Amino acid sequence: MPITQSAKKAIRGSLRKKAVNDQKKRVMKEVIKKFEKAVKGDKAEAIKMLPTAFQVIDKASKTGIIKKNNAARKKSRLSRLVK
């Protein structure tokens, strides 16, 4: 357990940041799942959803939720599904 006041404050801040990061990661995963489901159903709808999926992945990468190469790999795999 943290003893000093600053350590307690750091724990509170890290918990807030973790909550935000978990929320963004969950949104990213949901968008990817919706996209993959759309690819199986309607390709035209999936093509419309692709920029949104890329945008969510890029934002997650920019804020450090996922790494740069992980984002590039996800985007590559999604674009390959449309073809």
N, C-alpha and C positions, 0 to 999 in steps of 0.2 A: 504494500500500500504506500502511496505517496505520503511523505511527511511534511515537506515544506509547502507553503501556500502556493508558490509558483508551480510546483509539480502538480498540485491539485488542479490548478487553473489550466495547465497544459493538457491534462487528461480530459477535462471538460471540452476544450477546444478540439482535441483529436476525435472525440466522440461525435461532435457536431459535423466535422469534416467527413468522418466515416459514413454518417447517415446520408449526407449529400452525395458522396461518391457511390454508395450502394444504390441510391435512387437512380442516378444517371446510368449506372451499369445495368440496372433492371430495365430501364426504358430502352436502352440499346438492344438488349436481348429480346425484348418484346417486339421491337420493330423488325429485327432480323427474322424472328419466327413468323411474323405476319407476312413478310416478303417471301419467305420460303413456301408458305402455304399458298400465296398468290401465284407463285411460279407453277405449282402443281395444277392450279385451277385455270386462271386467266392470265396469259402471257402479257397482254396489253396492259392490264392493271399492274402487273409486276414491273413493267418498264416505267410506268408512271411513279411507282413507289421507290425505284432505285435511287434517285437523287436524295430523297428523304433519308433513306438508309445510310447513304454515304455521308450526309450531313451529320447524322447522329454519331456515326463512327468517328468522323473527324473531330467533333467536339470532345468526345471521350478521349481521343488521343492527345488533343491539345492540352487538356487539363490534367493529363497524367494518369487517367484511370486505366487506360491500356497503353502499351508501348507502341511506338511508331510502326515497327515491322508487323506487329500483331494487327494493327489497323489496316495496313497495306494488304496483309494476307486475307483478312475478312472481306475487304472490298473486292479483291481479285476473285475470291470464290463466289461472291454474290453476282458479280458481272458475268462469270462463267456460267452460272445457272440460267441466265436469261438467253444465252446464245443457243 
